[in-house]
Amino acid sequence: MATPVKERAKPRPTAEFTPELVYVEPGALEYPKGAEIFAWVKESGIPYRMTTSHNRITNLPGETELEQYKIAKRTLVIGVRKTLTFDQSKPSAEYAIPIATGCMGHCHYCYLQTTLGAKPYVRVYVNLDEIMEAARGYIQAREPELTRFEAACTSDPVGLEPITGSLRQLIEFMADQEHGRLRFVTKFHHVDSLLDARHNGHTRIRFSVNSHYVIKHFEPATSRFAERIEAAGKIAAAGYPLGFIIAPIIWYDGWQDGYAELIAALARSLPPGGVPNLTFELIQHRFTKTAKSVIERRYPRTKLEMDIDKRKYKWGRWGQGKYVYPDEQAHALRMHLTEQIFAHFPGATIDYFT
């Protein structure tokens, strides 16, 4: 009698983020959203502490920097965003709209490793009405031009949406803005609460995707590739403008096949009729000396290549530069991905390669 073939167990869905520790600004409890999140924290039995400011969390547990970093990534801070001046967010949008700071993911290459520095904990801002009113002012100042807002510059808000509900509110606010548009990108698949939101086509949702090699080695604690693609299909079916960010594009042994497989997988997974106005954004891997030092401390066994001698130094807008691939490699990456994208998605747009 033949031995039956054992079916491979289906992977468990990537769980929603649940913090292990919460800090609360007293002022946040004066806002309905703050009170609601705090009630959820207490009902869930999550330990919490009060803090005078979301910018000063100084007593995180852990005996070493690495231990404190790991705990910080599982720590939620409920705060009030006092600065309502928005930063620029080129080339993705005109402005970054600040609804959260910090991310629960552990992507080795992430620029938040250095921009957040000693504050890797996850902060959510509960004064959303004030933030949206500030956005309205930016829109009115640029009329009749469109003003785009990026909601994922300093966080992955989809990973926080089950806790905050802020994205849905922001989407429905922007639906009513004739000259306002919202954009955000995610590595998480928890989009179900957004599917029936009234968006009026004013919000473009993009998914960060990459080759299996990059996701496996450099993107722990994020949704799996298949989960992201399934979520992208849901977003397209809900009528949202859809996009993909391939970032960081990494040069490794077998990168040509890896990225060809990625684009082919996207084509197989999306609706058969295609996705109108599909966009791609392409960003090659880059790092600073500071980022290299921080990443090597926090992920001491990372396989991420950060050899300065193999890179080109590219000056930034404010006199600070980053190490990118030399021109020949960058050109090869760009051409290969461009060819693959247009072969499978001839109607798509590549917004930029940087």
Secondary structure, DSSP 8 states (H G I E B T S, - for coil): -------------------SEEEE-GGGGGSHHHHHHHHHHHHTT--EEE-S-TT-----S-SSHHHHHHHHTTEEEEE--------EETTTEEEE--SEEB-S---TT-THHHHSTT--SEEEE--HHHHHHHHHHHHHHHTTS-EEEES-SSB-HHHHHHHH-HHHHHHHHHHT-TTEEEEEEES----GGGTTS--TT-EEEEEEE--HHHHHHH-TTS--HHHHHHHHHHHHHTT--EEEEEEEE---TTHHHHHHHHHHHHHHHS-TT--TT-EEEEEE--B-HHHHHHHHHHSTT------GGGSEEEE-TTS-EEEE--HHHHHHHHHHHHHHHHHH-TT-EEEEE-
